[in-house]
Structures are given as C-alpha cells and as structure tokens.
Amino acid sequence: MRKNAKRQATHNKAMRFKATRAKSTRKDVIRILEGAEVANFVNAVAVRASTDLADVQPAVRRIVADVKRNGDRAVRRYAARWDGLGKGETLLVPEDELHQAWEQTDPELQKAIEHAAGNIRRHAEWQLPTEWRRDIELGISVGQLVRPLESVGCYVPGGRYPLPSTVLMTVIPAQVAGVPQIRVVSPKPAQATLAAAAFLGVREFYRVGGAQAIAALAYGTEEIPRVDKIVGPGNRYVTAAKKLVAFDCAIEFLAGPTEAVIISEVGDPACIASDLVAQAEHDPDALCVFITPATRLVKKVQNEIQKRMRVNTIAAQSLCRRGAILRVDSLQEAVDAANRIAPEHLTLPAKLAPLVQHAGAVFLDEFTPQAAGDYVSGPNHVLPTAAMARVRGGLSVLDFVRVIGCQQVSPEGIKRIGPPGITLANAEGLKGHAEAFRVRCSHA
C-alpha cells in the first residue's frame, strides 16, 4: 500500500508539472509563475525522471546484442548507415588525418583550444588526490594509494553540434589521472573535433557513435578494444546503451537534457536572458529556470528572452515548453527552490554560495556566464542531470583513478589492535578472523 501511495503521489506531482507546462497564455512566451504555482512547479521538477528511454530501449538492446555477437561486422554496418562511414574506410582515424585536421584548423581556433585545454588541465591537476601515509597509533600506519584506470572510452557527440570541447573535457582529466589507454569515439567527427584530439595527442579515435560505439567500448571488437569505463554525454540511444552495459563496464552517470537555474534580484536582464537561451539551445527538452524576488526583473528578463528566442529556434522550443520564471518572496526561498531542483547548472550571487547544497556546477555573480564552464574556465562540463546532482558533481579526475586504502601493522601494533579485533570477530561469529589476530598476537 505504501508503495502504491508513493507511486500515486509521484504521478500527481508529474501531472502538476505537465499542467504548469500548459498554463502559459501564449505559446511563444516563457511563462511566469507566482505563489502556489511556484510550489507546484518546484515539487514537480524535483521528482523529474531522467530522459525517458522506454521507446529506444528495444532498438538499443538489439544493437548491443548484435555488436556483442558480430563485433566489427555489426559496428561497420551501423556506422555506414548512421555515421557516414565510407566503404573501405577504417573505423580508426589514421594519425596523419588527425594531424592534418589540426594543421588545417584556423589559428584563432587553435589558440582557443590551447587556452581552454590549459585551464581544464590545471583544474584537473588541482583535483588529483595524493597518496599519503600516517601513523594512526604506535605500530600502526594507514594511508592511501592512487592508481589510474587502465583504459577509458570517451564519447563525443557529433549530431546537432560538433563538440570539440567535449574532447577536452573527457580526455584531459583521464590524461592527468595517468590513464594509459584513452579511446575516443564520435560519429561523423568534425574537423574541429579531430583537431582537438590531435592537439591532446589522442592516438585512438574511432569514427563511430550511437549505441554501437558504446557496445564496442564495453565488450570490445577486433578493431575497438574494450575499456574499463565509458564517459561522456550523448543522445537517448547513447544513454540507453550506457545504462544497458553499466553492469559490464563502468560509466560515470546517465546524462539527460541540459538544465539551468539562475537566481538574481539585481542582475542585468540581458545577461540573465543570454545564459538561459545559451543553455536552452542545447536541446528542445532543456529545463531553464529564472528565480527572483525582484518583481521589476520578471518582465524585463521575459522580454530579453523573447528577443533572443526569435533567432534561436531550439531555444525557443525549450523555453516555451519547459522554461519558467519563478517570482518568489526572498533570496532564501530562491535558493531553497534551487536546492530542491538540484540543477545541472546554477548561477547565483557569490554571497549565496554557502547555501548551495545540490548543483552540478555553480557559477558565481553576473560576469560568470554558464558558457564559461562549457568551454574555457576549467571545471568540467560533463555534468549530472535529472537531480543526480543530489549525489555527485560533474566529471572530474576522480572518475579516472582508484583510491586504494593501505595499512601496515608492526608486532607492537598487533598487540594493540589484536584484542579488540578478536572481540569484534567473536561477536560476529567469524572464528577464522579471530584466529588471524590471535596467531599474530602470540608471535609478536
């Protein structure tokens, strides 16, 4: 009964969210919500699910099974159909083709890639955990070892937009961690994507995408060796494939449509609107929300959004379908709402940073565009969505290392921890454990 009640409550919240989507008096305007409407919206969004994968799962299951069974033959068939792989063309991009892509790249873009890569690498280096060892008591020392994963696969989308920035965001942390085998997969890779890979010294770049690429990385084929972990964003087919292989190959998380929340009471409407439109243009299903206690900002931001939507079709679809401006009573209420939403991106005044509990990435003050995190500031742009920010942050160097506990006990130390160890082992009925202590105590 409890499960049914909980399921019904979740369903009711979802229905309220759908209702808020239908309340806008004009279909071409981001809606404004106040009072009880705000609470209904936040409650519904707080229990949002990740991307609905039900309709693609049967096809993805067939593709993954086909690749497991038929290897490169299946991968090539799908790559020819969907990824533009030419007859006789190798899955592995030759190194000279990678280098040529870099040499033919506009110098200004080369400099931008170098600049972004430097900041991303520095941030990852600061994140890298260190090995340490300390004496916990006489004769007993503990510590940790840090070891990189042996191999990773980096998925780089190649659909609506080419994303060389995702090459930087996935490959660089793996390099900083010391991962020896880094494999990149991307469908129809653009020159800029190949150039970014060349700049980083990537030697294994495969022109294949979708569920077939995920299956190849997870299980291995003759041309594409398997990896220990797959990272990177993708469409619903990629996400469904990552979910399907997750018990056989580690993944970082399942990423859905882009999310952005902005909190401000004195900000520039143009800056606020530009951030919302920037994130909304990623996906027609993006969730972009402005929260403010300042009544005067509400209409100004709506008008600024309206101007920018006219020249950005995807952003217009997203903001009209799922976007909202929430008028609340205080900044505290705004932060409380943001914490409940647990968005992928969160912009707010720096003074409010101590109140943030749940967010994939945080952007402080007006001159920090969320696009800075997408490209050049350093923190990773592969971020949790669908409220997964409640349990983890974005992709980082920590996703590419293993932190291994280490301990050493001397004869003097075993005399100290032996007796309580024996007592605990006996309490659990594990006689062999107790004996492992006892025999050492007798020899110390």
N, C-alpha and C positions, 0 to 999 in steps of 0.2 A: 504493500500500500504506500509506504514511504517513497519507494522508487517511482510509482505512478504519479504521486503528488508532485514530486520534484520534476518529473518529466513534463507534467502539465504546466507547472509554474514556468519552466524554461520556455515551453511552447507559447505561453501567454505573453512572455516578455518579447519573444521573437515577433509575435503578431503585432505588439505595440510598436516595435521598430518599423515593421512594414507599414503600419498606419502612419507613422510620422513621415515616411517617405511620400505618402500620398496627400499630405495636408497642404503642400505648397499651393498657393492660389494661382501661381504662374509656373509653367513647366520649365521656363528658361531662366529662372532666378533661384539662387541658393536660398533656402528657407531660413527664417529667423524664428527661434523658439524661445519662449519665456515661461517662467512659473512651472506649473505641473508638466508642461511639455518637455522641459529640460530634464526633469527627473525621469520621465518615461523614456526619453531618448538615451540617456546615460545608462539606465537599467538594461535596456535592450542591447545596446552596443557592448556593455560589459560582459554579456554572455554570448557574444558573437562566436560563431564557429570559424574554423579555418576554411580555406577555399573548398567549396563543395566539389568533391571528386567522384561522386557516385556515377555520373554519366560517362566518365572517361575510364573508370577502373576496369571494365571488361576488356576494352581495347588494349589498355596498358598491360594487363595480365597476359594477354595473348602475345604481345610484343616481347615482354620479358621472357616468357617461356620459350618463344621462338629463338631468341638470342642465346639463351642457355643451351638449347638443343642444337642449334645450327651455326652458332658462332658468327664468323665474319660473313658467311653467305647471307645470313639474315640481316646483319648490320648493313651490308652493302646494298641489299635490296631496299631497305627503308631509307638509307641515305640517298640513294638515287631517286627515290620517289619524292622525298620531302626536303632533303638538304642540298639538292643540286649537285650531287657527286657525279662527275662525268665518267663515262665508260673508260676503264683502264686507269682512272685516277686513283692514286693511293689515298688511304684514309689518313696516314701520317703525312703532315705537311713537311716537305723537304726543308732542311735548314737554310739552303740558299734562297728558297722562296720567302722564308721568314726575314732573312737579312735584307732581301730586295724590298720587302714591304717597308722596312724601317728606312732604307736609303731613299725611297720614293715618297716618304712622308714629308709634308710641309714642315719646314724648320720651326715654325711657331708652335705647331702641334708637338713636335719633338721636345721642345723646351717645356711645354705644358706637362707632358708625360714625365719628363725628368723631375720637374718641380713636385708634382703630385707624388711620384714614387719616393722621393726623398723624405717627404713628410710622413707618408704611410710607413716607411721602413723605420724611421726614428721612433714613431709611436709604438710600433710592434717591438722594437728593441727595449723600450722602457717597460713594456708589459711582460717581457720574458721572465719567468720565475728563475730564481737562482738555487743552486744546490747549497745546502748548509748542513752542519753537524754540530750538536751541542750536548754537553753533559747534563743529563736531567737529574742525576744524583750520583754519588760516588760509585764508580764502576759501571755506570750505565749511560750510554750515549745514544742519541736518536738524531735523525736527520731526514733529508730527502734527496733523491736523485732525480734529475730531469733528463729525459730521453725523448728524442723526436720520434714521431711515427715513421715507419719505413716507407710508406707510399700514400699519396693522396691524389684524388681526382678533382679538378676544379672545373665546374660547369659555368660556361659563359654564354648567356643568351645571345641569340642572333636574329631575333624576329623583328618586332616593330622598330626597335632602335639597335644599332650596333653599340656594344658596351665595352670599349677598351678599358674603362675604369674598373670593371669587374675583374679583368685580368690582374690589374694591380692589386685590388683588394683581396683576392683569394691567393694569388701566388706569393706575394711579398711576405705575409705572415708565415707561410709554410717555409719559405727560404730562411727567414730569421730564426725559425724554430730548428732548422737544420735538417728538414725532411730531404732525404737523398733522391727520391723518385717523385717528381711532380708531373702529372699528366693533365693537360688542358683539353677539353672537348668543347666544340662550338659549331653550330650549324651555319653554313654559308658565311664563314668569318669574313668580316670587312677588313680592308687594308689596315685601318687604324687598330683593329683588334690584333691582327698578326704583328703589326709594328710594336705594340706594347709588349707582346710576348717575346719578340726578338730582343727588345731593349733589356728585358729581365733575364735573358739567357735561357729561355724555355727551349728544351730540345724535343719534347714530346707534345706536339699539338695535333689533334685529330679533328678533321672536318666532318663531324657527325654530332647530331644533337638529339633532343627528344628522349623518349623512354628507352630507345635503342642504345643511346650513349650511356645512360645510367646503368642499364643491364650489362653492357660491355665492361664498364668500370667495376661493377660489383662482382661479376663472375669470370671475367677475362675471356679473351678470344686469342687466336694466334697472332693477330696484329695489335690488339689492345690488351696489354697485361692488366690483371685485376689490381685493385688498390685496397688499402685498409680503411679509407674513409673518403666520402664524397661530400664536397661543399659547393655552395653557390646557388643563386636563385634560378628560377625557371618558370615556364608556364604550367598549366594544370597537369599536362602529361608528364612533365619532368617531376613535379611534386608528387603525383600519384606513384610514379616509379620509385622515387626515393623512399616513400612510405612502404612500398611493397618489398624492397630489398633491405630494409633497415635492420632486420634480424640477421642478415648475412654479411652486411657491410655497414660500418658506422656512417652516420650522417650527422650534420650539425643540428638542423631543425628543419621543419617544413615551413617554407615562406609562402605567404599569400599576397593579395593585392596590397599596394602601398597604403600607409596610414600616416596622417599628420595631424597634430593638435597644436594650436598656437594660443597662448594666454597673454593678454596685454590690456592695459587700461589707459595708456598714454602714447601708444605707438603710432607710427606713420601708417596710415591706411594702405598706401601703395606698397610698402614693404610687407605688410601682413598679407595683402592680396596676392602679391607676387609669389610668396612662399606657398600659399595654398594652391595656386594654379600650377606652380612648378611640380609639386608632388602629385597633383590630380592628373597631370598629363601622362603619368606612367601607365595608367590603367583605367578603363571606364568603370571599374569596380573599386577604385581607390576610395578611402574614407578620410575626408579632410574636414576639420572642425576648428572654428574660431570661438574662443570662450572669453567673455569680457564682462566686467561690471559697469563699464562706461557706456551709457546709452548713446552718447553722441558718436561713438565709434561704429555702432552697429550698422547704420545706414551707409556711412562713409565707406566701410570695408565692403559692404554688399555692392555698392556702386563701382568700386575699384575692381572687384572680382568680375562684375558684369562686363566692364570694358575689355578686360583681358580674355574673357571667355569667347568673345566674338571671333578671335583669331586663333583659337585653340580648341578644336573640335572634341578631342578626347577629354580634355579638362572640363569642358562644358558638360559632357555626358556625365562624368563622375560627380561634379559639384552639384548638378541638378538632381541626380538620383540619390546620392548618399551624403552630400555635403550638408553642413549646417552651421549657423551662427547661434551660439547659446548666450543669452543675456542672463547673467547671474547677479547675486547681490554683493559679492565680495571676491577678492582675490583668493582668499582661503577656500571659498566654495568652488572657485575655478580649479584650483589645484586638486581638491578632493575629487572633482569630476574627472580630471585627467588621470589621477591615480587609479580610479575605477576603470577607466577605459584602457589603461596600460598601452599607450600607442607606440608604434614603431619610432616615430619622430615626435619630439616635444620641444617647442620653443617657449621660453618664458623669461621674465626678468631674473637677473642673477641673484637678487636678494631672496628669491623664492626657491632657489636650488636645494637648500636643506630640507624642504618639504617634499621633494620628489621621491617617490617610492618605486614606481613602476614606469619604465620607459626604455625603449631600445637604445635610443641615443638622445642626448639633451643638448640644446642649442641656447646659449645664454645671451640675452639682450638683442637689441634691434639690428645691429650690424653683423649678426651671425646668421647668414642665410642657411637654410637646411641644405641647399645645394652645395655648400662648402663641404659638408660631410659626404655628399655623393661623390666628390671629386678630389679635393686638394688639401683639406685641413689635417688629415692623418687618421683619425678614428675610422673604423670600418663601416662601409655602407651595406654590408650583408647583415640584415637586422631581423629580429623576431617580430612576427605579426600575429594577429588573432589572439591578442592578450598573452602570448607567450613571454612577453616582457615581464610578466609577474615572476618568472622563474629563471630567466637568464638574460644577459645582454647580447650584444652583437658578436659576430665572428671576430676572433682575436687569435693571437699567437698561442693562447692557451688551448685552442682547439686542435693544435698540431703537435702537442707534447704530452708525454705521460709523466706525471709526478708520482714517484715511487717512494714509499716510506722505507726507511733504513734504520736499523738498530744494531747495537753491539753491547754485549754483557760480559764483564770480566768475572773471574772467580769470586772476587769481593762483591761484585754486583749481584751475582746469583744468590748469595746468602741473604741479600736484602729483599729481592723480589720473589724468591722461591717460596717462602711460607705463604704469603698472600695468594700467589699463583696456585699453589696446591689447594688452598681453601676454596678458591673460586672454581677450580676444576672439579673438586669433590662435590660442590654444590650443584654442579651441572651434570654430575654422574659420569664424567669423562675420565675414567681411571688412567687411560694412557697419557692424557695431558698431564695429570698429576705426577705420573711416574717420570715424565720427561723433565719436570722440575726436580723431583726427588733424587734422581740418579746424579744430576749435576751438583746438587747441594752436598751429596755425600762425597763427591770427588773434589770439591773446592777446598 
